[in-house]
């Protein structure tokens, strides 16, 4: 289990869904900007959500997310509480990619759930299952049912590097 956590927790734990939260932080420079584009944006202040629909693209210095729809829920203070991407979800960060039908992120628990034929790749390595769940702050991941992990050895590293993620 530690092997799986080490290999895959970094993919989404470092900003895949949390990148949208950058909008809450003060920007240090123009290079730190997160840009969300879509064909349509519906913002409902009373019900505390923003819905981006059709051709959604989230671009951040660290990653990119694409989906058909992105729903961002806010608390009364304006803080983001949850994010959900639906439809042809694709996330790219360096050599790591994730694809699924639905990706959700709960800010308080740090829980990220990929569902609908999720597939996570890092280089040539592949993780698949019916549902892949990560907890950002716990270095924990569960892939079930039908969990499948394919690891290709790297000629430049030894088995210790592969197991410990060093």
C-alpha positions as CSV (number, residue, x, y, z in Angstrom):
1,X,0.0,0.0,0.0
2,X,2.9,2.4,0.8
3,X,4.2,1.8,-2.7
4,X,0.9,2.8,-4.3
5,X,0.6,5.9,-2.1
6,X,4.1,7.0,-2.8
7,X,3.7,6.6,-6.6
8,X,0.3,8.2,-7.0
9,X,-0.5,10.5,-4.1
10,X,1.7,13.2,-5.6
11,X,-0.3,13.3,-8.8
12,X,-3.4,14.9,-7.5
13,X,-2.3,15.9,-4.1
14,X,-0.1,18.7,-5.4
15,X,-2.8,20.7,-7.1
16,X,-4.9,18.8,-9.5
17,X,-8.2,19.8,-8.0
18,X,-6.8,22.2,-5.4
19,X,-5.4,24.5,-8.1
20,X,-8.8,26.2,-8.3
21,X,-8.2,27.3,-4.8
22,X,-5.4,29.6,-5.9
23,X,-8.1,32.1,-6.8
24,X,-8.5,32.6,-3.0
25,X,-4.9,33.4,-2.4
26,X,-3.3,36.7,-3.1
27,X,-1.3,36.6,-6.3
28,X,2.4,37.2,-6.0
29,X,2.9,37.7,-9.7
30,X,1.2,37.4,-13.0
31,X,3.0,34.1,-13.5
32,X,1.0,32.6,-10.5
33,X,-2.4,33.2,-12.1
34,X,-5.0,30.5,-12.5
35,X,-7.3,31.0,-15.5
36,X,-10.6,29.2,-15.9
37,X,-12.3,29.5,-19.2
38,X,-15.6,28.0,-20.4
39,X,-18.4,28.6,-22.9
40,X,-20.7,29.6,-20.0
41,X,-20.3,30.6,-16.4
42,X,-23.3,30.8,-14.0
43,X,-22.6,32.3,-10.6
44,X,-25.3,32.0,-8.0
45,X,-24.4,34.1,-4.9
46,X,-27.5,33.1,-3.0
47,X,-26.9,29.4,-3.4
48,X,-23.1,29.8,-3.1
49,X,-21.8,28.2,-6.3
50,X,-20.2,28.9,-9.6
51,X,-20.8,26.6,-12.5
52,X,-18.5,26.5,-15.6
53,X,-20.0,24.7,-18.5
54,X,-18.9,23.4,-21.9
55,X,-15.2,23.4,-22.9
56,X,-13.9,24.1,-19.4
57,X,-10.2,24.6,-19.1
58,X,-8.4,25.4,-15.9
59,X,-4.8,26.5,-16.5
60,X,-2.4,27.0,-13.7
61,X,1.5,27.2,-13.6
62,X,1.5,23.7,-12.1
63,X,-1.2,21.8,-14.0
64,X,-4.1,21.9,-16.5
65,X,-7.6,20.5,-16.0
66,X,-10.2,20.0,-18.8
67,X,-13.8,18.9,-18.4
68,X,-17.3,19.4,-19.7
69,X,-18.5,21.0,-16.4
70,X,-16.9,22.4,-13.3
71,X,-18.9,23.2,-10.2
72,X,-17.3,25.2,-7.3
73,X,-19.2,25.4,-4.0
74,X,-18.5,28.3,-1.6
75,X,-19.1,28.8,2.1
76,X,-20.9,32.0,3.3
77,X,-17.5,33.7,3.8
78,X,-16.6,33.1,0.2
79,X,-14.1,30.3,0.9
80,X,-14.2,27.3,-1.5
81,X,-15.7,24.2,0.2
82,X,-15.9,21.7,-2.7
83,X,-15.1,21.3,-6.4
84,X,-16.5,18.8,-8.8
85,X,-15.5,18.3,-12.5
86,X,-17.7,16.2,-14.7
87,X,-17.6,14.8,-18.2
88,X,-14.4,13.9,-20.0
89,X,-12.2,15.0,-17.1
90,X,-8.5,15.2,-18.0
91,X,-5.8,16.5,-15.7
92,X,-2.1,17.0,-16.7
93,X,0.8,17.8,-14.4
94,X,4.3,17.3,-15.7
95,X,4.6,13.6,-16.7
96,X,1.4,12.8,-14.7
97,X,-2.0,12.5,-16.2
98,X,-5.5,11.5,-15.0
99,X,-8.7,10.8,-16.8
100,X,-12.1,10.0,-15.5
101,X,-15.8,10.8,-15.8
102,X,-16.1,12.7,-12.5
103,X,-13.5,14.2,-10.2
104,X,-14.5,15.7,-6.8
105,X,-12.5,17.5,-4.1
106,X,-13.7,18.3,-0.6
107,X,-11.6,21.1,0.9
108,X,-12.1,20.3,4.6
109,X,-11.2,16.6,4.5
110,X,-8.7,17.0,1.6
111,X,-10.5,14.0,-0.1
112,X,-10.2,13.7,-3.8
113,X,-12.3,11.1,-5.6
114,X,-11.9,10.0,-9.2
115,X,-14.8,7.9,-10.6
116,X,-16.1,6.7,-13.9
117,X,-13.2,4.6,-15.3
118,X,-10.4,6.6,-13.7
119,X,-7.0,6.1,-15.1
120,X,-3.9,7.7,-13.6
121,X,-0.5,7.6,-15.4
122,X,3.0,8.7,-14.5
123,X,5.4,8.2,-17.3
124,X,4.6,4.7,-18.5
125,X,3.1,3.5,-15.1
126,X,-0.7,3.1,-14.9
127,X,-3.2,3.0,-12.1
128,X,-6.8,2.0,-12.8
129,X,-9.9,1.0,-10.8
130,X,-13.5,1.8,-10.5
131,X,-12.9,4.5,-7.9
132,X,-9.6,6.1,-6.9
133,X,-9.7,8.1,-3.7
134,X,-6.8,10.3,-2.3
135,X,-6.5,12.2,1.0
136,X,-4.2,15.2,0.5
137,X,-2.9,15.6,4.0
138,X,-2.7,11.9,5.0
139,X,-0.5,10.4,2.2
140,X,-3.2,7.8,1.7
141,X,-4.9,6.4,-1.3
142,X,-7.5,3.7,-2.0
143,X,-8.2,2.2,-5.4
144,X,-11.2,-0.2,-5.5
145,X,-12.7,-2.3,-6.8
146,X,-10.9,-3.7,-9.8
147,X,-7.6,-2.1,-8.7
148,X,-4.9,-2.5,-11.3
149,X,-1.3,-1.0,-11.0
150,X,1.2,-1.5,-13.8
151,X,4.8,-0.4,-12.9
152,X,7.6,-0.3,-15.5
153,X,11.1,-0.3,-14.0
154,X,13.3,2.6,-14.9
155,X,16.8,1.8,-16.0
156,X,18.1,4.9,-14.3
157,X,16.8,3.9,-10.9
158,X,16.9,0.9,-8.6
159,X,14.1,-1.0,-6.9
160,X,14.6,1.2,-3.7
161,X,13.8,4.3,-5.8
162,X,10.7,2.6,-7.2
163,X,9.4,1.4,-3.9
164,X,10.1,4.6,-1.9
165,X,9.4,7.1,-4.7
166,X,12.8,8.7,-4.3
